[in-house]
């Protein structure tokens, strides 16, 4: 949780601290998006299926939307991703995460464990290739 420690995450309901949301064994999925990216909209549906499956199987995952646009409206992003959390535009963590994970294009999905250990930089490709069973791969 290194990057999220002490950070406020926003969603459609109310802001929460990362510590309040992250539990033992959780996978954190950093979802890098742009609000004007058509490929992001297409991948949204695939990621939503994985997330829904995880919730049904009681797998504890946390999807954190990381907007890559230079500026924007937090409300617009939250309305686009109501079931997930986001890092607000005004938080410099958005830039730090992009730099640390080498994000150069969107959509991109980086999966890490609660302690910050990298699971995969290729989350998007794995979701597209494996589908909802990707949770098994990530949990190993």
N, C-alpha and C positions, 0 to 999 in steps of 0.2 A: 504494500500500500504506500510505498515511499512517496510517490508523486502526489497522492491524494491526502496525505496526512494533514489534518487541520483545514482542509478545503471544504467549501460549501458547494454542494451540488444542487441544481435546480431541476424541478419538474413541474408538471401542470398543477399539482396539488399544492406543494409548499417546499421551500428549500430545506435540505437536510445536510448535516455534516457527513462526510464520508465514513467516519467512525461509526455513526449511527446505522449506516446501511450495510457495512461490510462485516461479515461473520467468518468464522473459521471455514476453511475449505472453499471459499468463494473464488470464482474466476471473474476477473475484470476484463471486459471487452471494450477497448477504446475504439469507437467508431468515428473515423475522420470523414467528414462530409462537407459539401458546399451546397448552399441552398439553391443554386441554379444548375445543379449537376443531374442530368437525366439518368446517368448510370447509377447514381446514388438512389434515386427513386425506385429503380428496378431492383437493386440489391436490398432495399428496405424490406420488401416482401419476403425475401428469402431469409433474412436475419430475423424477421418477426416470427417466422415458422420455427426457427431454432429456439428462440426465446420462449415461445408458447410451449414447445415441447419440454423445455427445461423446467418451466413452471409446473406443468402437469406431472413431471417425474420428480418434483421437489428438489431439483438441482439448483443450487444457489449461485446464480450468475448476476453480475451487475453490468448492464450496458451503459457506457458513458459516451454520450455524443460530444464530439469535439469539432465545433464549427471551424472551418479553415478560411472562411471569408475574412477579409480585412476588417469589416465591420458588419453589423447587422442588428436585428431585433431579437432579443432573447425570447419574447413571446411567440414570434413566428416559428422559431426553432422548436420551442416546447409544444406548440400546437401540432407541428409536423411529427413529433416523436413523443406523444403523451405518455406512453408506458415506460419510457426510459428517462435517465437523468442526463443533464448536460453541464458542461463547464461554461459559465457565462462569458460573453464576448469580452467583458472588461478584465477578465482574469488572465494574467500573463502565462498561466499554466498551459494554455492552448499552444503557445509558441514553444514552450519548453518541451512539451510532449512531441510536437512535430519534429523538433530538432533531435531529441534523444532517440526517437524511433525511426528517424530518417524518412519521414513521410514526404513524398514528392508529388503524389497524385491522390485523387479520391475517386471512388470510395476506397478506404483502406480500413482493415480491421486487425488490430493488434490485441492478442490475448495474453494476459499475464495472471499469475497467481496473486493471492492476497499480499504475499510478502514481496511482490515486485518481480519475482522470477519470470522470465519470458517463456511463454508456452509456444507461441508462433507469431511471426510477422506476416504470415500468409493466410490469415483468418478468412479473408474474403474468398480466395481461391479454394480453400478447404471447404467452406460452406457451399460454394457452387459445385464442387466436385463430389463431396460426401453427403451433403444435405443434413438432415436433422441428426443423423448418427455421428456427426462431428463432435458432439458432446462426449462420446465415448473416447475418441482420440484425444481430446483436450484434457480429459480427466485422468489419463494414464500417467 
